[in-house]
């Protein structure tokens, strides 16, 4: 826990300073999770504010302070899920959807040489975006929480309110679907990263 | 560790936790206030409705119900009614010795 239980209690009682303390303690971690869940840096703060907005109005429903962190993760997952669904509906043109030539042109237009490290990170981001973009938002979020954020099955149980076996089945299926996209991507590009 | 797991682990490194911008907290409170206003109006309305309901119940219980309650058809016992009916006869009757 990044905050004391009594701070949570004060925030539940409507203490705005206590609520601010919670936001300051968790915002970086939550923004990081959102950044990796949605992979759109320009929208991370907006989704992050939505998470804490939901937290503010639902803090009174928190039964015990012990479940606060899984509960905050659940709010994060729900906000990211809503965002990804909206994005899907919009069918926006993304960098990962563009041809290699368009990406090269966009890079050139952006100017400036990238370092090797930055180039590697960009390729990883685009690869993962291509992989996770090919599956449903549910699969994407579940896999990201498990494989990228490193949440344990026990923690995921608390976030999703389902049994460990159900989670294992869902994770297995999500992995299968991403593996299929991974193989297809590997065939088209020769190598993935 | 398979290749997919490796890529996803590398993704964690490629996208570090971003530093929140200076406008994060003011923006958050602006959104909270924007949503709080309708909630406050709704809460005030609910409070007014509750007070009105309580006053109405009190009015009905203390004023309307007593007024609407009709007098019972028989307010006296059978013996009392007989006594009233035959009050004259009883007065004229000679005392029993």
Contacts between the chains, C-beta under 8 A, distances in Angstrom:
chain1	res1	chain2	res2	distance
A	20	B	25	7.1
A	23	B	25	6.9
A	23	B	28	6.8
A	24	B	25	7.9
A	27	B	20	5.0
A	27	B	24	6.6
A	28	B	17	5.0
A	28	B	18	7.7
A	28	B	19	7.0
A	28	B	20	6.4
A	29	B	17	6.3
A	31	B	17	6.3
A	31	B	18	5.2
A	31	B	20	6.0
A	32	B	15	7.5
A	32	B	16	6.8
A	32	B	17	3.0
A	32	B	18	6.6
A	35	B	15	5.3
A	35	B	17	7.3
A	35	B	18	5.6
A	36	B	11	6.6
A	36	B	12	6.9
A	36	B	15	4.9
A	39	B	15	7.3
A	41	B	18	7.0
A	44	B	18	6.0
A	45	B	20	6.9
A	45	B	21	6.0
A	45	B	23	7.8
A	45	B	24	5.8
A	45	B	27	7.3
A	48	B	20	7.4
A	48	B	24	7.2
A	49	B	24	7.0
A	49	B	27	5.7
A	49	B	28	4.8
A	49	B	31	5.8
A	50	B	31	7.9
A	52	B	28	5.5
A	53	B	28	6.7
A	53	B	31	5.2
A	53	B	32	6.0
A	53	B	35	6.8
A	56	B	32	5.4
A	57	B	35	7.0
A	57	B	39	7.8
A	120	B	14	7.6
A	121	B	13	7.7
A	121	B	14	4.0
A	121	B	15	7.9
A	122	B	14	7.9
A	124	B	7	6.8
A	124	B	10	4.9
A	124	B	11	5.6
A	124	B	13	7.9
A	124	B	14	4.1
A	125	B	11	7.0
A	125	B	14	5.3
A	125	B	15	6.4
A	127	B	7	6.1
A	128	B	7	6.3
A	128	B	8	6.7
A	128	B	11	4.4
A	128	B	14	7.8
A	131	B	4	7.9
A	131	B	7	7.4
A	143	B	8	7.2
A	144	B	8	7.8
A	147	B	5	6.3
A	147	B	8	4.1
A	147	B	9	7.2
A	148	B	8	5.3
A	148	B	9	7.5
A	148	B	11	5.5
A	148	B	12	5.0
A	149	B	12	7.6
A	150	B	12	7.6
A	175	B	4	7.3
A	178	B	4	6.5
A	179	B	4	6.0
A	182	B	3	7.3
A	182	B	4	5.3
A	182	B	7	7.6
A	192	B	3	6.8
A	192	B	7	6.3
A	193	B	7	6.0
A	193	B	10	6.8
